[in-house]
């Protein structure tokens, strides 16, 4: 079986050309080459070929000229991409593989990327005159509790749906990829956050720790260099070091950033024993380096060589360079590093300033996060290899 076919059609201002070549083969072997922006559709094309051809070596070539089309918008399904990445990492770990996981690998999975034409609004219930706006936000904020502190955020993406209202505009819908406010949900019919009471109860539970009279202090062979850790965190809380891979689009870079800060403060990578924490490249790492829950387990369980930390430390004993992990309703999915201490007139700690990646923040108050769970991981230092 040999064959060749070519078709050309213009749709929505796009000039699409498809060429198919085939030669005889015992089984079906299908390969498709298409523009990178549309690679998400490769599996769908192959499925269509399989429905029409039972055997043979089939090569398909698709070219798309968008010069006459409206600007294309490629959307990333971030949660789905993160899920695929974590699953692939687990496969590598479970099977002892070192296969490289790249963005193009993840982009091939169904529905990770979608391509749409830029239009005034894409909402199904859009009203006349409704417009769609995408913008990145960088700002310096002064909170009521910390008016003298420059709390900074960098390049936070926003999506707005605006509808005309009198002489102005009304925000019909708003999305922001802004970590502190992921769990913010307004109660319908009120101007109050639907989780406010839950947040207040969480604060009350943390306040109870002030009544603890027994404080645990751990010992270690080498103390944590907090000054070096702070210097590193302030250099890379708003940018990425070229020495490290960035995981912003595949799970977030928060724990990767936290691990780098600890390393800068002298905590060595740890490949010893049952608990490990290291990163030598995308194909040579332990997930505790980049995953919040896995790092918490490492910090809690590690003995002997490596990190010495207290995962049950009193919340109000934190220092600059310590890790604060955050999350909703008892879980923890975000890592921050303490960059400053907010104290009252009596000298008591009342809040922390935090630096983080994904989202990128400098000196952002912990109390401004809409997360009910906040756990301090107090870093003491590290131990040498035990002498047998």
C-alpha positions in Angstrom: 0.0 0.0 0.0 1.5 3.3 -1.1 -0.2 6.6 -1.4 0.0 10.4 -1.2 -2.6 13.1 -0.6 -2.7 16.8 -0.1 -5.5 19.1 0.9 -5.6 22.8 1.6 -8.4 24.8 3.3 -8.8 28.3 4.9 -10.6 28.4 8.2 -11.0 31.4 10.5 -8.3 33.2 8.5 -5.9 30.4 8.8 -4.4 28.7 5.7 -4.2 25.0 6.6 -2.3 22.5 4.5 -2.3 18.7 5.2 0.0 16.2 3.4 -0.2 12.5 3.9 2.3 9.9 2.7 2.0 6.2 3.2 4.0 3.0 2.4 3.2 -0.7 3.1 3.8 -1.9 6.6 2.5 -4.9 8.5 1.3 -2.7 11.4 0.1 0.9 11.6 2.9 3.3 12.3 1.7 6.9 12.3 3.9 10.0 12.7 2.6 13.6 12.6 4.6 16.8 12.2 2.8 20.0 13.0 3.5 23.5 14.3 4.7 23.6 17.9 1.9 25.9 19.0 -0.6 23.1 18.0 1.3 20.1 19.3 -1.4 19.5 21.9 -3.6 18.2 19.0 -1.1 15.5 17.8 -2.9 12.7 19.7 -6.2 13.7 18.3 -4.9 13.7 14.7 -3.4 10.2 15.2 -6.7 8.9 16.5 -8.4 10.2 13.4 -5.8 8.4 11.3 -6.3 5.1 13.2 -10.0 5.2 12.5 -9.4 5.4 8.7 -6.2 3.3 8.3 -5.6 -0.2 9.8 -1.9 -0.7 8.7 0.9 0.9 6.9 3.6 3.6 7.7 1.7 6.9 7.6 3.5 10.3 7.8 1.3 13.4 8.2 2.6 16.9 7.7 0.4 19.9 8.8 1.3 23.5 8.2 -0.8 26.4 9.4 -0.3 30.0 8.1 -1.9 32.4 10.6 -0.7 35.6 8.9 -4.3 36.4 8.0 -5.8 35.3 11.3 -6.5 37.1 14.5 -3.8 36.7 17.1 -3.8 33.2 18.6 -3.9 32.8 22.4 -2.3 29.6 23.8 -3.7 28.7 27.3 -2.0 26.5 29.8 -4.1 24.2 32.0 -1.7 24.7 34.9 -3.3 22.2 37.4 -3.4 19.5 34.7 0.2 20.1 33.7 1.3 20.0 37.3 -0.6 16.7 37.8 1.1 15.1 34.8 4.5 16.3 35.9 4.1 14.9 39.5 2.9 11.6 38.0 5.9 11.3 35.7 8.3 12.1 38.6 6.6 9.3 40.6 7.0 6.9 37.7 10.7 7.7 37.4 11.2 7.2 41.1 9.1 4.0 41.3 10.9 2.4 38.3 14.4 3.7 39.0 14.3 5.7 35.7 16.2 8.8 34.8 14.2 9.9 31.8 14.1 13.6 31.2 10.8 15.4 31.8 10.6 18.5 29.6 7.9 21.0 28.9 7.4 19.6 25.4 6.8 16.1 27.0 4.0 17.5 29.2 2.5 19.6 26.4 1.8 16.4 24.4 -0.7 15.2 26.9 -4.4 15.9 26.1 -5.9 19.3 27.2 -2.6 20.7 28.7 -2.5 23.4 26.1 -5.5 25.0 24.2 -5.3 27.5 21.4 -8.0 30.0 20.9 -8.5 33.2 18.9 -8.3 36.4 20.8 -11.8 37.9 21.0 -13.5 40.7 23.0 -14.8 38.0 25.4 -14.9 34.2 25.5 -17.6 33.8 28.2 -20.7 32.0 27.0 -22.9 34.5 28.8 -21.0 37.5 27.6 -23.2 40.7 27.3 -22.9 43.3 24.6 -19.8 45.3 24.9 -18.1 42.9 27.3 -14.3 42.8 27.0 -11.6 40.4 28.1 -8.3 41.8 29.5 -5.2 39.9 30.6 -2.5 41.8 32.5 0.5 41.2 34.8 0.8 43.0 38.1 3.9 44.1 39.9 3.3 46.4 42.9 4.6 47.7 46.3 2.0 47.3 49.0 1.8 48.8 52.5 -0.5 46.8 54.8 -2.3 48.5 57.8 -0.3 46.3 60.2 3.1 47.0 58.5 2.8 50.5 57.0 6.5 51.0 57.0 7.3 47.8 55.1 7.5 47.6 51.3 5.8 44.4 50.6 6.4 43.6 46.9 4.8 41.3 44.4 6.1 40.6 40.9 4.4 39.6 37.6 1.1 38.2 39.0 -1.1 37.3 36.0 -4.7 38.6 36.0 -7.7 37.9 33.8 -10.7 40.3 33.8 -14.1 40.2 32.2 -15.5 43.8 32.1 -19.0 44.9 31.2 -20.1 48.5 30.5 -21.9 50.1 33.4 -23.0 53.7 32.9 -19.9 55.8 32.2 -17.6 53.2 33.5 -16.9 49.5 33.7 -18.0 46.7 36.1 -15.8 43.7 36.8 -17.9 40.7 36.0 -15.2 38.1 36.6 -11.7 38.1 37.8 -9.0 35.4 38.1 -5.5 35.9 39.5 -2.7 33.4 39.7 -1.8 34.8 43.2 -0.9 32.2 45.8 -1.9 34.1 49.0 -5.5 34.4 47.8 -6.1 31.1 46.1 -8.6 30.1 48.8 -10.4 33.5 48.9 -14.1 33.0 48.3 -16.6 35.8 48.7 -19.9 34.8 50.3 -22.7 35.5 47.9 -24.7 38.6 48.8 -22.1 39.9 51.2 -18.7 41.7 51.1 -17.2 39.1 53.5 -14.9 36.2 52.7 -16.8 33.0 53.0 -13.9 31.4 55.0 -13.5 34.3 57.5 -14.7 32.4 60.5 -12.5 29.5 59.6 -9.5 31.8 59.3 -10.2 33.4 62.7 -10.5 30.0 64.4 -7.1 29.0 62.9 -5.6 32.2 64.3 -7.0 31.4 67.8 -5.5 27.9 67.7 -2.1 29.4 66.9 -2.5 31.9 69.7 -2.8 29.0 72.2 0.8 28.2 71.5 1.8 31.4 73.4 0.7 29.6 76.6 3.3 26.8 76.1 6.0 27.1 78.8 8.3 24.3 77.7 10.5 25.2 74.6 12.5 22.5 72.9 16.0 23.3 71.6 17.8 20.9 69.3 21.5 20.6 69.0 23.6 20.1 65.9 27.2 19.9 64.7 27.0 23.0 62.5 24.6 26.0 63.0 22.5 27.4 60.2 24.0 30.5 58.5 20.9 32.7 58.6 22.7 35.8 57.2 23.7 33.8 54.1 20.2 32.3 53.7 18.7 35.8 53.9 21.1 37.2 51.3 20.2 34.4 48.9 16.4 34.6 49.4 16.4 38.4 48.7 18.4 37.9 45.6 16.2 35.2 44.1 12.7 35.8 45.5 11.8 37.7 42.3 14.0 36.0 39.8 15.4 32.6 39.0 19.0 31.5 39.3 20.4 30.1 36.1 22.1 27.3 38.1 18.7 25.7 38.9 15.8 24.4 36.9 12.6 26.5 37.5 9.4 24.6 38.3 7.0 27.5 38.0 4.8 25.8 35.4 5.0 22.3 36.7 3.9 22.4 40.3 5.4 25.7 41.4 8.9 26.8 42.3 8.2 27.5 46.0 9.8 24.5 47.6 12.7 24.5 45.1 13.3 28.1 46.2 13.1 27.1 49.9 15.6 24.3 49.3 18.0 26.6 47.6 17.8 29.1 50.5 18.6 26.3 53.0 21.6 25.2 50.8 22.9 28.8 50.8 22.6 28.8 54.6 25.0 25.8 54.7 22.5 22.8 54.9 24.1 20.1 52.8 22.3 17.9 50.3 21.5 14.5 51.9 21.7 11.2 50.1 22.2 9.1 53.2 19.8 6.8 55.0 16.1 6.4 54.4 15.4 10.2 54.3 16.9 12.1 51.4 17.0 15.7 50.1 19.1 16.5 47.1 19.0 18.0 43.5 21.7 17.5 40.9 19.5 18.0 37.9 16.1 17.2 36.6 16.9 13.6 36.3 18.8 13.3 39.5 16.8 14.5 42.5 14.7 13.5 45.4 11.2 14.9 45.4 11.7 16.4 48.9 13.8 19.1 47.1 10.8 20.4 45.1 7.7 19.0 46.9 6.3 20.7 50.1 4.8 17.5 51.7 7.9 15.4 50.9 10.2 18.1 52.4 8.1 18.2 55.5 8.5 14.4 55.9 12.3 14.7 55.4 12.6 17.5 58.0 10.5 15.5 60.4 12.1 12.1 60.0 15.8 12.8 59.2 18.3 11.5 61.6 22.1 11.4 61.6 23.7 13.2 58.7 22.1 16.3 57.3 19.4 18.7 58.3 18.4 19.3 61.9 15.0 20.9 62.1 12.0 21.0 64.4 8.7 20.5 62.6 6.7 20.8 65.8 8.2 24.1 66.9 6.1 26.8 68.6 4.7 29.0 65.8 6.0 32.1 67.5 9.7 31.1 67.8 10.5 31.6 64.1 13.6 33.4 62.9 14.8 34.8 59.6 15.6 31.9 57.3 13.2 29.4 58.9 10.6 27.7 56.7 6.9 28.4 57.0 4.7 26.0 55.0 1.1 27.0 54.3 -2.1 25.5 53.0 -5.9 25.2 53.3 -7.8 23.2 55.9 -5.0 21.2 57.5 -2.9 20.6 54.4 0.3 22.3 53.3 1.0 23.0 49.6 3.1 26.2 49.7 6.6 27.0 51.0 7.8 30.4 52.1 10.9 31.6 54.0 10.8 34.0 56.9 12.5 37.3 55.9 11.4 39.4 58.9 9.7 39.4 62.3 6.8 41.7 63.3 6.7 42.4 67.0 4.4 44.3 69.3 5.4 46.9 71.9 6.1 44.2 74.4 8.6 42.5 72.0 6.3 39.5 71.3 6.2 38.0 67.8 2.8 38.8 66.2 3.5 38.0 62.5 6.2 37.2 60.0 7.3 38.7 56.7 7.9 36.1 54.0 9.7 35.7 50.7 8.6 33.2 48.2 8.5 32.0 44.6 5.3 31.2 42.6 4.0 33.7 43.5 7.1 35.9 43.7 6.9 38.0 46.9 9.2 40.1 49.0 8.4 40.7 52.7 4.7 39.7 52.4 2.9 39.3 55.8 2.0 35.8 56.7 -1.1 37.1 58.2 -2.3 38.3 54.8 -2.3 34.8 53.4 -5.8 33.3 53.1 -4.5 29.9 54.3 -5.9 28.4 57.5 -2.9 26.1 58.0 0.5 27.6 58.8 3.3 25.5 60.2 6.8 26.6 61.3 9.8 24.4 60.4 12.5 25.7 62.6 16.0 25.2 61.2 18.9 24.6 63.6 21.7 23.5 61.3 23.2 20.1 60.2 25.0 17.2 61.5 28.2 15.4 60.3 28.2 11.8 59.2 27.9 9.7 62.4 31.1 7.8 63.3 30.5 4.1 63.4 
